[in-house]
Amino acid sequence: MSTTETAAAGATAANLRFAELAARIEELWAERSSLDASDPETTAAIRQAINALDSGEARVAEINDDGSVTVNQWCKQAILLLFATAEMSTTELGPFEFADKIPLKTDYAARGVRVVPGASARWGSYQAPGVIMMPSYINIGAHVGAGTMVDTWATVGSCAQIGANVHLSGGVGIGGVLEPPVARPVIVEDECLIGSRCIVAEGARVGRGAVLGAGAILTASIPVIDVESGVELSRGEVPAWSVAVAGTRRREFAGGEFGLPAVLVIKQLSEGERHDKSALNEILRNHGASA
């Protein structure tokens, strides 16, 4: 666990509000090898936890005031317990048929969420009012903030935390981090623009207001380098209010010199600076990328 993340013991709002439920889920998790899936009290506790995620009242991870991240392990444990205890069922939607353990979300209009045909989200994920889902997919445990667009063929993996007013461009892949329960999920903070075909996975984090140029790959092991100084700023974390693009770094191996993936920070934005599309495209074109 990194120095900027905390396990479920943190006194987050969700932990305080759901202290009794969290304790019960942790008990069930400790007994998971011998759980009785037919026990109504067991299934009721698991469903209550998933409903809390579904409504946005609880979430898998939360950003604290100091910028650190608290992972609410009991939320992840509830998801894993659901997979272990739920039964398969068939859902028919028009000409489509689904066979799964987890139903799809419904009642989007009542929740103020716009959903284009071809989009779907699993029960246990949350979309705040104003979210727009083009043909895309959001997995259980994910939390998507108000005003965010999940564009065509973008996917939001299990437990990923996407902020408000984010644009996940076409084909973006946000990875899921469900196991182990203590592991930090992918976090994309408010006001970010994630360019087409980017991959953000393995608990990587994109800071508030950052732009990630098209095709970039960001994982926990990918170095993020400042192009002006050549300094490695972090592994797997793009700084807030910066513009970053896909790049490489040279490394010598026994078989020769190779270019390994990196993310390059090419510009620092002013805090609160909006992502003007034409201005961003000019910045990114100058460095061989686009939004």
Phi, psi and omega in degrees: 000133183286170180288347182258013176225152186232148178285185189295349182291347180302145184275064177281165179302318181296318180297320181291317183290324185248032185303315182293316179296316180300319179296320180294318178297320179295324175296314180297323179296319179295333181257017191298334181289342182236021182294144174260106184293346180267356181286118184297327179292322178296308182294327179295319179295318180296315180295324178297319179294317180292323176297325177294323174292318183298324181273351182083002179290328174238156176214156186295322182217149181223142177270125180277169183300330180273006178091349177287167183241131172257126176262119178275090187302326183298330177293316177295319179299321178297320179297314180295323177293325177298314178301324183285333188250338184287152178258154177292144175214160180253132177242132178245126177234099184059232181279358185262148178229137179233139175238113188202170176270344187237125181288164176275154177288155178221186176059040181296316184301320180294335180264002177075029180248131179267126183231116179278145178309136183102349177267150177207155177218143180277148170307138183098355170258161182232135173235122181285162176306141181091352176293140175242125178247104168289179179306103191201182184216135177234124187269166181303141179088345179287151180229120183241124187282169186300139175076007181277141174254126172257102193281180189303129178062017172280149178231139178244112187286170183305128174075000178297144182246110183249130186283191180274149176057039176262148171243110171268104187290176185304132175076008179294138177245108175263117187288157176260141176229093182261323180237147351289160184303331182284343187291139178289134176280174173297136179232123171243114187281177184303151169068020181272155171238117179254115187291165184306139174064017173290154172238124176235115190214176173059039176076017177293163184223133176247118185291162185305135175074005183281155175244130177245112185296158186307138173081003181287147176243122181233114175231176183298338183257358182280126178287140175251118192240135174278121186288336182285320183257339185078005183279137172283116184280325184189180168243116173078013179226118176271129183295155177299148174052049176226161174249124184231147182226167177290141178208190177221163173227140183278136177221139179269132174232172180302327182273001179135189179262133183228156176263116179263151184298145175210165171244129185252126175274115187254347180201146174253125178273158171288144179301128182088356180293128183283158182273077176294120189300315183293320179293319179296317180299324177296316178299314185288323177299322180297342180242019174074028178223176177211162179278000000 
